[in-house]
Amino acid sequence: MKRILIVEDESSISDFVKGELEYEGYKVCIKEDGREGLEEALNNEYDLIILDIMLPSMNGFEICRRIKRVKATPVIMLSAKCSVIDRVNGLKLGADDYISKPFAIEELLARIEVVFRRESNSKDFTFKFKDITIDTKSRIVKRNNEEINLTNKEYELLMILIENKDEVVTRDELLERIWGYDTETNVTDVYIRHLRSKLNNENKEEYIQTVRSIGYIMRS
């Protein structure tokens, strides 16, 4: 049974979410104070943490930062704030997803399933694309047995493109899945450019191809 920690000071939300999660078969613990939530997260093992931003004694950003410093536990952040900067801040601190209040419980459940599926895939598979090998357990990427150092976001981009090889992945989809928003921005293009510069071999082979005005594709 997967264990989920909810750190949320609005009992009407936490109690409702707890009931729905337990109905789905999860074991759930609730903490309403920021420092208590951090202590619980650090001292016990959870499969997922649902973390509010505005909390008594310590905000969710700081809690996420401290958790991710020592643990790889997935974090979904909740917030009444829906600005791009808040989402970006949470994701930069290591949050795995971000959902704005108010939200439909069906959306939260779906995002939880996506996080768990991603975690399961990362434990069970090694991906290969041409001369590139990805060990998803260690998150090590190699080309012809030579390790390529990628940032977290570059790694996530590469994984999504390889998992969908021979299919076009749109910029909007990449923005939503990696950065959690679909506002007009060129952040995807910037990260793709960095990723390409690291992946390209001596013959300058383009592993990632641009589909004009739509997105990107890796063709096998």
Buried (B, 14 or more C-beta within 10 A) or exposed (E): EBBBBBBBBBEEBBEEBBEBBEEBEBEBBBBBBBBBBBEBBBEEEBBBBBBBBBBEEBBBBBBBBBBBEEBEBBBBBBBEBEEEEBBBBBBBBBBBBBBBBEEEEEEBBEBBEBBBEBBEEBEEEEBEBBEBBBBBEEBBBEBEEEEBEBEEBBBBBBBBBBBBBEEBBBBBBBBEBBBBBBEEBEBBEEBBEBBBEBBBBEEEEEBBEBEEEEBBBBEE
